[in-house]
């Protein structure tokens, strides 16, 4: 794919890992190449086989790394593999919501508490149609 902003999600996690969803924002400046090849150990978020807006990519990675989404994902996926169909079937915030989340995430530490706080401030579970565990 051409160089751009992508979001990568690990396809396999160990049972011992704290999280099932592990996402990374790959900025277009990360690699000095015109095209990027991704191995099949990654689920790659793209728009029409091209990268996406930086703020949307950062917002999507932040959303995917939130505790509330990880808990939701575990409800319907009991295995350690994160496949593309599972990711396609999830509900996501709008592009504008992801853009806002990405803009706010740029100036914040990339730790779990900050990620969860940002997602909660922008509507949390209710915004995304996710039900919290009782």
Secondary structure as a PSIPRED ss2 file (coil, helix, strand):
# PSIPRED VFORMAT (PSIPRED V4.0)

   1 X C   1.000  0.000  0.000
   2 X E   0.000  0.000  1.000
   3 X C   1.000  0.000  0.000
   4 X C   1.000  0.000  0.000
   5 X E   0.000  0.000  1.000
   6 X E   0.000  0.000  1.000
   7 X E   0.000  0.000  1.000
   8 X E   0.000  0.000  1.000
   9 X E   0.000  0.000  1.000
  10 X E   0.000  0.000  1.000
  11 X C   1.000  0.000  0.000
  12 X E   0.000  0.000  1.000
  13 X C   1.000  0.000  0.000
  14 X C   1.000  0.000  0.000
  15 X C   1.000  0.000  0.000
  16 X C   1.000  0.000  0.000
  17 X C   1.000  0.000  0.000
  18 X C   1.000  0.000  0.000
  19 X C   1.000  0.000  0.000
  20 X C   1.000  0.000  0.000
  21 X C   1.000  0.000  0.000
  22 X C   1.000  0.000  0.000
  23 X E   0.000  0.000  1.000
  24 X E   0.000  0.000  1.000
  25 X E   0.000  0.000  1.000
  26 X E   0.000  0.000  1.000
  27 X C   1.000  0.000  0.000
  28 X H   0.000  1.000  0.000
  29 X H   0.000  1.000  0.000
  30 X H   0.000  1.000  0.000
  31 X C   1.000  0.000  0.000
  32 X C   1.000  0.000  0.000
  33 X C   1.000  0.000  0.000
  34 X C   1.000  0.000  0.000
  35 X E   0.000  0.000  1.000
  36 X C   1.000  0.000  0.000
  37 X C   1.000  0.000  0.000
  38 X C   1.000  0.000  0.000
  39 X C   1.000  0.000  0.000
  40 X C   1.000  0.000  0.000
  41 X C   1.000  0.000  0.000
  42 X E   0.000  0.000  1.000
  43 X E   0.000  0.000  1.000
  44 X E   0.000  0.000  1.000
  45 X E   0.000  0.000  1.000
  46 X C   1.000  0.000  0.000
  47 X E   0.000  0.000  1.000
  48 X C   1.000  0.000  0.000
  49 X C   1.000  0.000  0.000
  50 X E   0.000  0.000  1.000
  51 X C   1.000  0.000  0.000
  52 X E   0.000  0.000  1.000
  53 X C   1.000  0.000  0.000
  54 X H   0.000  1.000  0.000
  55 X H   0.000  1.000  0.000
  56 X H   0.000  1.000  0.000
  57 X H   0.000  1.000  0.000
  58 X H   0.000  1.000  0.000
  59 X H   0.000  1.000  0.000
  60 X H   0.000  1.000  0.000
  61 X H   0.000  1.000  0.000
  62 X H   0.000  1.000  0.000
  63 X H   0.000  1.000  0.000
  64 X H   0.000  1.000  0.000
  65 X C   1.000  0.000  0.000
  66 X C   1.000  0.000  0.000
  67 X H   0.000  1.000  0.000
  68 X H   0.000  1.000  0.000
  69 X H   0.000  1.000  0.000
  70 X H   0.000  1.000  0.000
  71 X H   0.000  1.000  0.000
  72 X H   0.000  1.000  0.000
  73 X H   0.000  1.000  0.000
  74 X H   0.000  1.000  0.000
  75 X H   0.000  1.000  0.000
  76 X H   0.000  1.000  0.000
  77 X C   1.000  0.000  0.000
  78 X C   1.000  0.000  0.000
  79 X C   1.000  0.000  0.000
  80 X C   1.000  0.000  0.000
  81 X E   0.000  0.000  1.000
  82 X C   1.000  0.000  0.000
  83 X C   1.000  0.000  0.000
  84 X H   0.000  1.000  0.000
  85 X H   0.000  1.000  0.000
  86 X H   0.000  1.000  0.000
  87 X H   0.000  1.000  0.000
  88 X H   0.000  1.000  0.000
  89 X H   0.000  1.000  0.000
  90 X C   1.000  0.000  0.000
  91 X C   1.000  0.000  0.000
  92 X C   1.000  0.000  0.000
  93 X C   1.000  0.000  0.000
  94 X C   1.000  0.000  0.000
  95 X H   0.000  1.000  0.000
  96 X H   0.000  1.000  0.000
  97 X H   0.000  1.000  0.000
  98 X H   0.000  1.000  0.000
  99 X H   0.000  1.000  0.000
 100 X H   0.000  1.000  0.000
 101 X H   0.000  1.000  0.000
 102 X H   0.000  1.000  0.000
 103 X H   0.000  1.000  0.000
 104 X H   0.000  1.000  0.000
 105 X H   0.000  1.000  0.000
 106 X C   1.000  0.000  0.000
 107 X C   1.000  0.000  0.000
 108 X C   1.000  0.000  0.000
 109 X C   1.000  0.000  0.000
 110 X C   1.000  0.000  0.000
 111 X C   1.000  0.000  0.000
 112 X H   0.000  1.000  0.000
 113 X H   0.000  1.000  0.000
 114 X H   0.000  1.000  0.000
 115 X H   0.000  1.000  0.000
 116 X H   0.000  1.000  0.000
 117 X H   0.000  1.000  0.000
 118 X H   0.000  1.000  0.000
 119 X H   0.000  1.000  0.000
 120 X H   0.000  1.000  0.000
 121 X H   0.000  1.000  0.000
 122 X C   1.000  0.000  0.000
 123 X C   1.000  0.000  0.000
 124 X H   0.000  1.000  0.000
 125 X H   0.000  1.000  0.000
 126 X H   0.000  1.000  0.000
 127 X H   0.000  1.000  0.000
 128 X H   0.000  1.000  0.000
 129 X C   1.000  0.000  0.000
 130 X C   1.000  0.000  0.000
 131 X C   1.000  0.000  0.000
 132 X C   1.000  0.000  0.000
 133 X C   1.000  0.000  0.000
 134 X C   1.000  0.000  0.000
